[in-house]
Amino acid sequence: MASKKRPLAVVVLLALLAFQGLSGVYGGVGLILDPTGVSLQIPQAWLEGTPFADYSIPGWILLVVLGLLPLFVFYLLLNRRPSCWFATGLVGVALVI
């Protein structure tokens, strides 16, 4: 069975999902391990006016929503699962939010 070549747009989308997922995991783990944000050079002042006392909850959100979700969608798209396009749209909405 011959493998169909992927369009350039899909290859670019795969690369962007991988980049977003890996950077989200890196940032999320960094914030979870150091909720002060010092290790990632994020000022504590950015949390003023938010419901967060430190970066632990934003770190978990970053890890799950902008790290693990894009990596899961990368897997779906790579394996040509029918739900990959809906899931890709969810990642896009999460990035906008």
C-alpha positions in Angstrom: 0.0 0.0 0.0 1.5 3.3 -1.1 1.6 6.1 1.4 0.1 9.4 0.2 2.3 12.4 0.3 1.1 15.0 2.7 0.3 18.5 1.5 2.8 21.2 2.5 0.1 22.9 4.7 -0.3 19.7 6.7 3.5 19.4 7.2 3.7 23.0 8.4 0.7 22.3 10.8 2.5 19.2 12.2 5.6 21.3 12.8 3.7 24.1 14.5 1.8 21.6 16.7 5.1 20.0 17.7 6.6 23.3 18.5 3.6 24.5 20.5 3.4 21.2 22.4 7.0 21.0 23.3 7.2 24.7 24.3 4.0 24.3 26.4 5.4 21.3 28.2 8.7 23.1 28.9 7.0 26.2 30.2 4.3 24.3 32.1 6.8 22.0 33.9 9.0 25.0 34.6 6.2 26.9 36.2 5.0 23.9 38.2 8.5 23.2 39.5 9.2 26.9 40.4 5.8 28.6 41.0 7.6 32.0 41.6 8.5 32.2 37.9 12.1 33.1 38.7 13.6 30.2 36.8 11.8 31.2 33.6 12.5 34.9 34.3 8.7 35.8 34.6 8.0 38.6 37.0 5.7 38.0 39.9 4.1 41.4 39.2 2.4 39.9 36.1 0.1 38.1 38.5 -1.2 41.3 40.1 -4.9 41.7 39.5 -5.4 37.9 38.7 -6.9 35.3 40.9 -3.5 33.5 41.1 -1.1 33.8 44.0 1.7 32.1 42.1 2.3 30.4 38.8 1.4 26.8 39.8 -2.2 26.9 38.4 -1.2 28.8 35.2 1.7 26.2 34.9 -0.8 23.3 35.0 -3.0 25.0 32.4 0.0 25.7 30.2 1.2 22.1 30.5 -2.2 20.4 29.8 -4.0 22.8 27.4 -1.0 24.2 25.4 1.5 21.4 25.9 -0.1 18.0 26.0 -3.2 18.8 23.9 -1.2 19.9 20.9 1.1 16.9 21.2 -2.0 14.6 21.2 -3.4 16.4 18.2 0.0 16.0 16.5 -0.3 12.3 17.1 -3.9 12.3 15.6 -2.9 14.3 12.6 0.2 12.2 12.0 -1.9 9.0 12.0 -4.6 10.5 9.9 -7.4 10.1 12.4 -10.8 11.5 11.4 -11.0 13.6 14.5 -7.7 15.4 13.9 -9.3 18.4 12.2 -11.8 19.1 15.0 -9.0 18.7 17.6 -6.7 21.0 15.6 -9.5 23.6 15.8 -9.7 23.2 19.5 -5.9 23.9 19.8 -6.4 27.0 17.7 -9.2 28.2 20.0 -7.1 27.4 23.1 -4.3 29.6 21.7 -6.7 32.5 21.0 -8.1 32.3 24.6 
